[in-house]
Amino acid sequence: MPRRLSGLTTRVARVTNVGGVTVIATESLSKRFPRVTALDRLSMDVGPGVTGLVGANGAGKSTLIKILLGLSPATEGRAEVLGLDVATEGAAIRERVGYMPEHDCLPPDVSATEFVVHMARMSGLPPTAARERTADTLRHVGLYEERYRPMGGYSTGMKQRVKLAQALVHDPDLVFLDEPTNGLDPVGRDEMLGLIRRIHTDFGISVLVTSHLLGELERTCDHVVVVDGGKLLRSSSTTDFTQNTTTLAIEVTDTDEHPDGTRAVREALDARGVSVQDGSGLPGSGHVLLLTAQGEETYDLVRDVIADLGLGLVRMEQRRHHISEVFTNETDTGAGTDAGTGTNTGAGHGNGEQRKEAVGHGG
């Protein structure tokens, strides 16, 4: 049986384990400051893989990481990381965990190699192993050619890669990545997300990554935990978030007889009383139609219409939710969707105020 926190009764996530222990478990975890409650009785279990912790700035993400690292005591409640109690075994946790901080903290006059070797030595690696691990890790994050340059001349993306490298250099069992895509352009963000995914797939290291962008986590994570105002809103696998809907996405070819095949299909389906929408936001959206499948007869109707028009069928598939759509539907407060930037979701706080939370698609 996997080891669990004693007395933990709120199971908000499927419990999986590494070496007989849950990777992260919290029980009624709270952190209060004189004028604000950063965490409010947070209970969750996190298994191995890549887990996303999403919430707006001030939602309690960074506070949670500091508690899990044993750097900040909780006001009440308990937590374990890799089976170790954060209140009494913080040093042991930090030996087995890597941490990538959100803010820029790199010395500008030091090279990436010098810095990462230093961090490897601080983690207990002997000199030769520290140098070898540093070279391998910098190669993995794409900084091998630039490793001897002073970091003060690095771009934001390069600095983020250095911070990622120092979190990985001592070969941890788990890494905490705090807003790793902050300040990156869309290309840099995609590259960073790819690196994060490979941490688990290539090396078997579990990851807890924080972000305020749900769209990033959808593409990267196995599991998503949503917090706001220090409270848990939802904890589910990404598959559960993005389960199939009854919406069909249809794409067809054009022909000489029907130079705009998409329009021809729309008109034919409209004539048969089937409501059709453009697939805005989908790849190739100008040629994608969306309709609600009432049953097997809908598939047959679409097939017959396309065949009668003499068009080729490129795809007909069930569309999957975006996480932000599900999150918007499940919150009580209203939300407006902006096709360019994602979804703004208002979420309630303990003081009764409403705040806009940017949980849109990440690039």
N, C-alpha and C positions, 0 to 999 in steps of 0.2 A: 504494500500500500504506500502511496506517496505520502511523505511527511507533510502535515498541514499545521498551520498555527492552531494551538490549542484554543478551543472555544469559538473558532471561526465558523459561523453558521450561514453567512450571506454568501452564496455562491453566484457571482455575477459573470463568471467566465468558465469555460471548460478547463478543468485542471489537467495539465500535462506536466511532466516532470523530467528533470535531467538528473541522473544518478539518484533517483528516489526522492528528489525534493522539487517543490514548485520553485520556479526561477524567482518570482517576486510574489509576495503575499502581504496584504495589509488588512488590518482589522480595526474598524472604527477609528482610523487615524485622523487626528486633528492637530492643527497648528494655529495658535492664536497669537496675534500681536496686540499691543494696546488699542489700536484703532481699526484693526481689520482681522478677519478670519481667513487665513490662506487655504487651509484644508478643513473640511467639515465632515467628520465621521466617514472617511473614505474607506470602503472595503472592496478589495478586488484580488483576484488571482491572475497571474500572468505566466504562461508556459513558454517553452523555448520557441525560437523563430524570431521574426521581426514584428514587434508590437509598436503601434503608433499611439502616442498620448497626445490628444488634440484638445485645444482650448485657446481662447483669446489671451492676449497679454493680461496678466493678473489673475488667470484662472487657477493658479496653484501648481503649474507644471514644474517650474524650477525649484520651488519649495519642496515638492515631493522628492525630487532627485537628491537634494541636499540631505533630506532625512534618510533616504535609502542608502546614501553613502556614509551615514553615520557622522555627518558634519554638523547637523543641526538637530537638537532633540525635539521630539514631538511633544505637544502639550498633553495629549492623551492618546490611547490606542497603542497598537503594536504593529510591527512590520518585520518581515524576514526577507533577505536576499540570498539566494542559493543556500537556503536552510540556516542562515546565520542571522542572529538577532541584531537589528540595527542599533539597539540601545546599548548593547554590551560587547559586540564583536565588530565594531566599525573598522578597525585596522585590518582584520582578516577579510572583511568584505572588500576593502580597497585594494588588497593584494590580488584579488581575483576579478576585479571590475575595472574597465577603462572608462574614462570620462572626457567628453568633448564639450567644453563650456560654450555658452552662447556668445559671450562678449570677446572682443579682440584682446588677447592677453600675451601676445608673442613679443619677445625682445627684438627691437628692430635691427640691432647691430650684430645679431647672431645668425649663422646659417641654419638652414633646416636640419642638416646633418648633425651639427653640434647640439642643437636643441633636442632633437629626438633621441640622440645617444644619451644626453644628460637625463632625460625622462626615463629612458630604459634602465640606466644605472640606478636612478632613484627607486625604481620598481624592484630592484634586487638582482638584475642581470649582471654577470661578470663582464669586464671590458670587451673581450673578444665577441662574446655572444651579443652584447648590446650593439656593437658596430655592424655585425652581420644582420641582426634583426632590423636595424635601422635602414640598411640598404634595401632589404627585401620589402619593408613596409613602404618606404618612399617610392619604390618602383610600383608597388601595387596601387598607390593613390595617384600615380602619374606625375611625380615630382623628381624622378631620378636624375633627369638632365639638369634640373635647376637646384640640386640639393646643396651646392656650395655657395650659392648667392645669399647675401644678407637678407633677412626676411622683411626688412623695412621697405625694400623695393618690390615686394610681391603684390600681386593683385588680390582682391578680396577672395576670389576663388582659390588661389594658391594658398592663402592663409588658412582657409577652411580645410584644405587638404592636409596642411601641416598639423592642424589640431586633430584631425581624424587619425593621422599617422601616429601621433604620440599616445592616442587612446588605445591603439591596437598593438603597439610595439612589444609589449610584454606578454602577448598572447593570452588575453583574458578569456574568461568563460562568458562574460556579459559586458556589453558596452552601453553607456548612457550617452546619447547624442542630443544635446540641447539646441534646438532650432538650427540644424546644420546647413540649411539652405538660405539662411538670412543673408541678404545683400547680393545674392547671385542673380545673374540674368537667366532667362529661360534655358539656354544651352548649358550653362554651368549648373543650374538646378537639376536638369535631367541627368547630367554626368554624376553629380553627387548622389542622386537617388539610385543610380545604377551601382555605384560603389557600395552604398549601404546594403543593397540587396545581396551583393556578392559576399559581404562579410559573413552572412549566414550560409549561403549556398556553397561557397568555396572553402570556408574555414570552420563552419559549424559553430560560430560564435553567435549567441543570442543578442538581440538588439532591442533597446527601448529608445525610440526616437520621438522627440516632441516637435510639434508643429502647430501653427494656427491655420494651416491650409489642408482641408480634408482631401482635396484632389491629389495631393502628393502622396498621402498615406494609402489611398485607394490603389495606387500602382505599385506600392513598395511593400506594404505590410500584410502579414497573415492575420493579424488581430488588431482591432482599433478600440481604444478606451477614450471616451469623450467626457471631459470634465468642464465645469463652469462654476465660478465662485467657490472653488474648492470642493464641490459636490460632484458625485458620479452621475452623469446623465445616461450613459449606455456603455456596455462592454460587450462586444460581439466579434466573431470572426468576420473578416472582410467579405467572405462568401455570403454570410447571412445578411450583411448590409446591402450587398449588390445582387441579391437573388433575382432570378428571371421574373420579368413581368409578363402580362398578357399582350404587351405591345409588340407588333411585328414591324421590323424594318425591312423595306423592300427596295431593291435597286435593279434597274433594267437597262438594256442597251438601246441605242437608237438605230433606226433603219431609214432607208431612202423614203419609204412610205410614211414613216413617223419620225421625222428628224428630231423631235423632242419626245422621246419615248416615255419619259417620266410624266409629262403633261397628259399624254394619251392615256396612260394607266389611271391617273388621277380622275380624268373625266369619265372614263368607263366605270370606275368604281363608284364615283359620285352618282352616276346614272342608275346604279343598282342599290343605292341607298346606304353605301358604306362611307362613313366619315374618314377622310384622309388628311393628314397634316404633313408639312415639310419636316424633315429630320434635322432641324436646327441644332447645332452643337455636335453633330456626328461627323466623322470623317467623310468627305465627299457629300456634305449635307445638301448641296444643290440638286443632287440626283437621287436622294433617299426620301422615301415616303414612309410615314408611320401610320398604322391603323390598329385598332383594338381587335384582337382575335376572340370571337365569340365561341369558337369551337373548331372542330375539324372542318366544318363546312366553309369557314373563312379561308383556310388554306386551299381548299378545292376551288373556291371562287377566284382567288388571286391567280392560281395556276391557269384556270380556263380563260380569264381575261387576257393574261399575257400571251397565251397560245393563240387566241383569236386575233390578237393584234399583230402576231408574227414577230414578237420581240424576244430577245434573249434575256433570261433571268440570271443576273449577276449574284444576287443573294436574297434570301428570305429567312430571317432569323429573329428569334426573340431578343428584344433589347434588354440590356441589364440596367438596373438603377445605377446612378452615381451616388456615392455616399452622401453628398450634400443634399440631394433630393430627399433621401430617406430621413436625414436629420431634420430637414425643414418640415417635413410632413409630421414628424413625431413631437415637435415642440409646440407648446400651447400658444406662444406669442407669434404674431404675424411676421412674415419675412418677405422681402422683395428679391427677386432673382435678376441678376444682371448677367447677360450672356457673355460679356467680355471679362468680368472679374470674378464671377462665381456667385455664391449665395451669401447674403447678410442675414444672420439669424439672431434675433433678440432672445436672450436667456435671462431668467429671473435670478436675482441675488437675494441674500439674506436680509439686506436692508430695504428690499422692496423696489429698488430701482431697476430700470431696464437698460441693457447695454447692447450695442451692436457688435456682433462677433463675426469677424471675417473668416469664413470657413469655406471659401470658394475653391475652385479647381486651380491647382498649382502649375500653371503654365502650359 
